[in-house]
Amino acid sequence: MSFNMTDPDQITTSNESAQRGKAVIEIKDLYKSFGDNHVLNGFNMTLLEGENLVVMGKSGSGKSVMIKCLVGLVKPDSGTVKVLGQEINALDQETLDELRSDIGFLFQGSALYDSMTVRENLEFPMRRHKEKLGVVADTEPLVREALENVGLAHTMDLMPVELSGGMKRRVALARTLILKPKVILYDEPTSGLDPITSKEIIELMRSIQKKYGTSSLIITHDVDCARVISERMILLVDGINYAEGTYSQLSQSTDPKVDAFFKK
Amino acid sequence: MGNTATSFKGVKQFFTEIGDLSYFASRFFKEVLKPPFEFKELLRQCYQMGNRSLMLVTVTGFIIGLVLTLQSRPTLIQFGAVSWMPNMVGISIVREIGPVITALICAGRIASGIGAELGSMRVTEQIDAMEVSGTNPFKYLVITRIMATTLMLPILVIYGDLVALYGSALVENLKGDVSFQLYFNTVFDALSFSDLVPATIKSFFFGFSIGLVGCYKGYYSKKGTAGVGVAANTAVVMASLLLFVVDFIAVFISDIFYEL
């Protein structure tokens, strides 16, 4: 059983979404295998402008592979991946780098550069995109603004090793925001965090979306995170978008594969 | 049957590794002259690598010079050739012992350091984060490190040679009553251009090999945190082996020039 996008009874968000505007991410028939391990088997997805879309799946279901295909970190075997109207796999390196400045990526483990201070971590993405930001020499105001957004302006000269897990995630979010992306991709934003810090991060994600009007694609297996932040959800099972709908629609499903996600 | 299959697998893995390393090296040559150039990072790496290895090279060089002189002294005395000590020690240190020992020390210190650092960056997705931010991680991390080892190793070798000669001079001064000035004058008289140039050139190749193997092992590190340890460990082993191969080729080529 699947909550199909074309089923008007199941999906209320598709009509709402249509009113939102154009698609910022479109994935069609995405296939990816690693040897005999077929991770994605024809995955389809559309993220609309200003939308918060959650993709849920078990560990190893291919969520991270899918999200990495969106920024060209993983090349798919077949299928099309369009981000902001551009086919990722057809772009040359220069154009891909330009496009990447419009895509923020929050990595699962924060991925802060260990050898750099928080300030240098935030300055790093600006090296290649100074034209976009209009920065000539002084990057301090931008760094400060990004850190203030996540409530960590005082950590500017600390090293990542001096930060807690939650602080690292916030700094990583600030680094993602510094290029003012149009789309933010969150790879397991609350994994490895305690429930209170997870809530703080979710709140932060919501406030950022409200402030900057970004579109967000959130990859998670945290049901609480999905409940709070999602406007629409996709369940990734066996490499396909098995079910699709709002949180309340999916959580009431009697399909065993869907129900398994919401059972406590 | 099982042993044959294991051996075949081992041989296949060996040649795959050589092929991958060659491809990695070719990528280095393809991208090294393409802008943007990461001069700031290159300088930082040069400083770190020089600084990281200086103490180790100093201690090792000094002890090598000291031990070589102490060990050779009784034999040379027996043959009445102790006055040849500065010539013998000078030539052996400058031509072979200095470059090889310094390179091996650096292979242990630098190649493992690079392997572990890049390996840990790979497993914690820092390399992916760099790529997503629009910076070519190969240029920023790999090219700067290989360039730094290639440029710094000859400097460390020259420094190590001088320290080793000082160690040797100290023994001669204490045991043979030879002044430091006389010792160094004799050493430099014995050395010729053809001793210094091949040794310096081969030091550049040693540096390149250390950087290349360290970066290759770290950049393609797999299997999580356990892979970081493996990357550091195999980087040292592979770099040390490669140093001996490079040394053999360098000696072979310089020998051809001597004969001419």
Interface residues (C-beta under 8 A of the other chain):
Chain A: K68 V71 L73 Q93 D97 E98 R100 S101 I103 F105 F107 Q108 G109 A111 L112 Y113 D114 S115 F124 P125 R127 R128 H129 L179
Chain B: E117 S120 M121 T124 E125 Q126 D128 A129 M130 E131 V132 S133 G134 T135 N136
